[in-house]
């Protein structure tokens, strides 16, 4: 394993960096209005879901007011704080809403198939849409406020804004576009209170279960820690290996954005204006893969080894660049906090070396924020 320079800053320094930011977070006061709400997270053991639940835990949410649904096809309970792991209902989403517990005040939906390689045909799309139909009907019938994860890949113009026309370049994107449109129709016709989050490239502590589907940042970090060369793609005549970019954002920041949106009044769209329903959730600055490699190298003490390869022929409509404008989110009052990628990676690197340490840091934040 490559030597990590994280130790040069000191364990206490890395810990304090996260704890002090989290305790002084300007979001804390606004997000605390959620502490008297019951919240269900579908897909709660995955990357984004586990970070949302961890942030709720840090804010003092009691386990009894939380509900977690995840069939563990992609996530794992170990991604959650220890006192929340027993909450996991491992039924599928459709099974869950067919016989749910008492309806929560809020549903955060970050479940389902999470990337293009998880889709092999239209049958997969229809299966996801049927599940989504059941979730929407449950939310409408029970008056549940809904926020859910869509994808930034829908917007084809860079930098992307929420008002641009979206069209699908993959079955995954088709599914997310259908989910967005179904939710908007339910908001306009049946009073569904919903917010749509188009997540950009999310990296964080709890994504090792994703393997090759993990974020490029963290995949490079994993490879560097193990001393294994990382495969960097290029495409003849389109882009050189490592020139592709991603608008990357730390998972803890994504969790903050989700909770911030829930602290706002529920949107009330009209047929003439549905703009209040959709938000880009990204940092607003693309980072090239080559830059990611250099940053990880600075962290671990030497530049990670790489090998160059062409985009595989079976990968259709490969997205070379992602770049989103989060102006609507920031304009609503959201204040970014975890914007330093190197500092975020340093924290992730330390957490991956000792997950017990990571959970102790989370507990320390909770202790500091407890009334």
C-alpha positions in Angstrom: 0.0 0.0 0.0 1.3 3.4 -0.9 2.3 5.6 2.1 -0.4 8.3 2.9 0.7 11.8 3.8 -2.5 12.2 5.8 -0.6 11.3 8.9 1.7 14.4 8.3 -1.3 16.7 9.1 -2.1 14.6 12.2 -5.1 12.6 13.1 -6.4 15.3 15.4 -6.1 17.9 12.6 -8.1 15.8 10.2 -10.7 15.1 12.8 -11.0 18.7 13.9 -11.3 19.8 10.2 -14.5 17.8 9.8 -15.9 18.3 13.3 -15.5 22.0 13.5 -17.0 22.6 10.0 -19.9 20.4 10.8 -20.6 22.0 14.2 -20.4 25.5 12.8 -22.3 24.6 9.7 -24.8 27.4 8.9 -27.2 24.7 7.8 -27.6 23.3 11.3 -30.3 25.8 12.4 -32.4 25.3 9.3 -32.0 21.6 9.2 -33.0 21.2 12.8 -36.6 21.9 11.8 -36.5 18.4 10.4 -35.8 16.9 13.8 -39.5 16.7 14.6 -40.2 15.0 11.3 -40.3 11.3 10.5 -38.1 10.6 7.6 -37.8 7.5 5.4 -34.8 7.0 3.1 -35.2 4.5 0.3 -31.7 3.3 -0.9 -30.5 4.3 2.6 -27.5 1.9 2.6 -26.0 3.3 -0.6 -23.6 6.2 -1.0 -25.9 9.2 -0.9 -28.5 7.6 1.3 -26.0 6.6 4.0 -24.5 10.1 4.0 -27.9 11.7 4.3 -28.7 9.4 7.2 -25.3 10.1 8.8 -26.0 13.8 8.6 -29.4 13.4 10.1 -27.8 11.3 12.9 -25.2 14.1 13.5 -27.9 16.6 13.7 -29.5 14.7 16.6 -32.3 12.8 14.8 -33.4 9.9 17.0 -33.4 6.5 15.4 -37.1 6.0 16.2 -38.0 8.8 13.8 -36.1 7.3 10.9 -36.9 4.5 8.5 -34.5 2.8 6.1 -35.4 0.7 3.1 -32.7 -1.0 1.1 -32.7 -4.5 -0.4 -28.9 -4.4 -0.2 -28.4 -5.2 -3.8 -26.0 -2.2 -4.0 -25.6 -0.9 -0.5 -24.7 -2.4 2.9 -25.8 -1.6 6.5 -22.1 -1.0 7.5 -22.4 2.3 5.7 -24.7 3.5 8.5 -23.9 4.7 12.0 -24.1 1.6 14.3 -27.3 2.7 16.1 -29.1 2.9 12.7 -28.1 -0.4 11.2 -31.0 -2.3 12.8 -33.5 -0.1 11.1 -32.9 -1.5 7.6 -35.9 -3.0 6.0 -34.5 -5.2 3.2 -37.7 -5.6 1.1 -37.7 -4.2 -2.4 -39.1 -0.7 -2.8 -42.3 -2.1 -4.3 -42.7 -4.6 -1.5 -42.1 -1.9 1.0 -44.8 0.5 -0.3 -47.2 -2.4 -0.7 -47.1 -3.0 3.0 -45.4 0.1 4.5 -45.0 1.1 8.1 -46.9 4.3 9.2 -46.3 7.0 6.5 -43.4 9.3 7.2 -43.5 13.1 6.8 -40.7 12.9 4.3 -39.4 10.4 1.8 -35.9 10.7 0.4 -35.6 8.4 -2.6 -32.0 7.6 -3.6 -32.7 4.0 -4.5 -33.1 1.9 -7.6 -30.5 1.2 -10.3 -27.8 3.9 -9.9 -25.8 3.9 -13.2 -26.0 3.1 -16.9 -24.2 -0.3 -16.6 -27.1 -1.5 -14.4 -29.4 -1.4 -17.4 -29.4 -4.0 -20.2 -32.7 -3.4 -21.9 -36.1 -1.7 -21.8 -37.4 -4.4 -19.4 -35.1 -2.9 -16.8 -36.5 0.6 -17.5 -40.1 -0.7 -17.2 -39.3 -2.4 -13.9 -37.8 0.8 -12.4 -40.8 2.8 -13.7 -43.3 0.4 -12.2 -41.6 0.7 -8.9 -41.6 4.4 -9.2 -45.3 4.4 -10.0 -45.9 2.6 -6.7 -43.8 5.0 -4.8 -45.5 8.1 -6.2 -49.0 6.6 -5.5 -48.0 6.0 -1.9 -46.7 9.5 -1.5 -49.8 11.1 -3.0 -52.2 8.9 -1.1 -50.4 9.5 2.3 -49.5 13.1 1.8 -45.7 12.3 2.0 -43.3 15.0 0.9 -40.8 13.6 -1.6 -37.3 14.4 -2.6 -35.5 12.2 -5.0 -32.3 11.6 -7.0 -32.2 12.2 -10.7 -29.0 12.5 -12.8 -27.0 15.4 -14.2 -26.4 13.3 -17.4 -29.8 14.4 -18.7 -28.6 17.9 -19.6 -26.4 17.7 -22.7 -25.2 21.4 -22.8 -22.3 22.4 -20.5 -22.6 24.1 -18.2 -26.0 22.6 -17.6 -28.9 24.5 -16.0 -32.2 23.0 -14.9 -34.2 24.8 -17.6 -32.4 23.2 -20.6 -34.2 20.6 -22.6 -33.3 17.1 -21.4 -33.2 13.9 -23.5 -31.8 10.5 -22.7 -28.6 9.1 -24.1 -28.9 5.8 -22.2 -31.5 3.5 -20.6 -30.4 4.9 -17.2 -31.1 8.5 -18.4 -34.4 7.4 -19.9 -35.5 6.0 -16.6 -34.5 9.1 -14.7 -36.2 11.4 -17.2 -39.4 9.3 -17.0 -39.2 9.5 -13.2 -38.9 13.3 -13.3 -41.8 13.8 -15.7 -44.0 11.4 -13.7 -43.3 13.3 -10.5 -43.9 16.7 -12.1 -47.3 15.5 -13.5 -48.2 14.2 -10.0 -47.3 17.6 -8.5 -49.4 19.5 -11.0 -52.4 17.1 -11.0 -52.5 15.5 -7.6 -50.7 17.9 -5.3 -47.5 15.9 -4.7 -45.0 17.9 -2.8 -41.7 17.0 -4.6 -38.2 18.3 -5.2 -35.9 16.8 -7.9 -32.1 16.7 -7.4 -29.9 16.2 -10.4 -26.7 15.0 -8.7 -23.4 15.5 -10.4 -20.3 13.3 -9.7 -20.6 12.3 -6.0 -17.6 10.9 -4.1 -17.4 10.0 -0.4 -16.5 7.6 2.4 -19.1 4.9 1.9 -18.9 3.8 -1.7 -16.4 0.9 -1.7 -19.4 -1.4 -2.2 -19.8 0.2 -5.7 -16.5 -1.2 -6.9 -15.9 -0.3 -10.6 -19.1 1.9 -10.5 -17.5 4.1 -7.8 -16.6 7.7 -8.4 -13.5 8.4 -10.4 -11.9 10.3 -7.5 -12.3 7.5 -5.0 -11.4 4.8 -7.5 -8.1 6.6 -8.1 -7.6 6.8 -4.4 -8.4 3.1 -3.9 -5.9 2.2 -6.6 -3.2 4.4 -5.2 -3.7 3.0 -1.7 -3.3 -0.5 -3.1 -0.4 0.3 -5.5 -2.5 -0.8 -8.5 -2.4 1.3 -11.8 -5.6 3.0 -12.6 -7.0 2.7 -16.2 -7.6 6.1 -17.7 -9.8 6.3 -20.8 -9.5 8.3 -24.0 -11.2 8.3 -27.3 -9.3 8.8 -30.6 -10.3 12.1 -32.2 -12.5 13.1 -29.3 -10.4 13.4 -26.2 -7.0 12.3 -24.9 -6.8 10.0 -21.9 -7.5 11.9 -18.7 -8.8 15.0 -20.4 -12.4 14.1 -19.5 -13.9 16.1 -16.7 -16.4 15.7 -13.9 -18.2 18.2 -11.8 -17.4 16.5 -8.5 -19.0 17.0 -5.1 -18.3 15.5 -1.7 -21.2 13.2 -0.5 -21.4 15.1 2.8 -22.1 18.2 0.8 -24.8 16.4 -1.2 -26.4 15.3 2.1 -26.3 19.0 3.2 -28.0 20.1 0.0 -30.8 17.5 0.3 -31.6 18.6 3.9 -31.4 22.2 3.0 -34.0 21.7 0.2 -36.2 20.0 2.7 -35.9 22.9 5.1 -37.5 25.2 2.4 -41.2 25.5 2.1 -42.6 22.8 -0.2 -42.8 24.1 -3.8 -46.1 25.0 -5.3 -45.6 24.7 -9.1 -48.1 25.8 -11.8 -48.5 24.6 -15.3 -46.7 27.7 -16.6 -43.8 27.4 -14.2 -42.4 24.2 -12.7 -38.9 25.6 -12.2 -39.0 25.4 -8.4 -39.0 21.6 -8.6 -35.6 20.8 -10.0 -32.1 21.6 -8.7 -28.6 20.9 -9.9 -26.5 19.6 -7.0 -22.8 20.0 -7.9 -19.9 22.2 -7.1 -20.0 24.1 -10.4 -16.4 23.5 -11.4 -15.2 20.6 -13.6 -12.1 18.7 -12.6 -10.2 16.6 -15.2 -9.2 13.0 -14.5 -5.5 14.1 -14.9 -6.1 16.7 -12.2 -7.7 14.1 -9.9 -4.6 11.8 -10.4 -2.3 14.7 -9.4 -4.4 15.6 -6.4 -4.4 12.0 -5.1 -0.7 11.8 -5.8 -0.2 14.9 -3.6 -2.2 13.1 -0.9 -0.5 9.7 -0.9 3.0 11.0 -1.5 3.5 9.8 -5.1 1.6 10.1 -8.4 -0.5 7.0 -8.8 0.4 4.7 -11.7 -2.0 4.9 -14.7 -2.5 2.9 -17.9 -4.2 4.4 -21.0 -7.1 2.7 -22.7 -9.8 3.5 -25.2 -13.4 3.9 -24.2 -14.8 0.3 -24.5 -16.8 -0.2 -27.7 -19.8 -1.4 -25.7 -20.0 1.9 -23.8 -22.4 4.0 -25.8 -22.7 7.8 -25.6 -19.9 8.1 -23.1 -20.2 11.4 -21.2 -16.9 13.2 -21.6 -17.6 16.3 -19.6 -20.0 17.1 -16.7 -20.4 20.7 -15.6 -23.4 22.0 -13.8 -24.5 25.4 -12.7 -25.8 25.1 -9.1 -26.9 28.8 -9.1 -30.5 27.9 -8.3 -29.5 26.0 -5.2 -27.1 28.7 -4.0 -29.6 31.4 -4.9 -32.1 29.7 -2.6 -29.7 30.2 0.3 -27.5 27.1 0.2 -23.9 27.8 1.5 -21.3 25.3 0.2 -19.0 24.0 2.9 -16.9 21.1 1.7 -15.4 22.6 -1.5 -11.7 21.6 -1.1 -11.4 18.3 -2.9 -7.9 17.6 -1.4 -9.1 18.1 2.1 -12.2 15.9 1.4 -10.0 13.2 0.0 -7.7 13.4 3.0 -10.6 12.8 5.3 -11.8 9.9 3.1 -8.4 8.4 3.0 -8.2 8.5 6.8 -11.7 7.0 7.1 -10.9 4.1 4.8 -7.9 3.3 7.0 -10.1 3.0 10.1 -13.8 3.1 9.8 -14.2 2.9 13.5 -12.4 6.2 13.7 -14.8 7.6 11.1 -17.8 6.6 13.2 -16.2 8.1 16.3 -15.9 11.4 14.5 -19.6 11.2 13.5 -20.5 10.5 17.1 -18.4 13.5 18.2 -20.3 15.8 15.9 -23.6 14.4 17.2 -22.4 15.0 20.8 -21.4 18.6 20.1 -24.7 19.3 18.4 -26.9 17.7 21.0 -29.1 20.2 22.9 
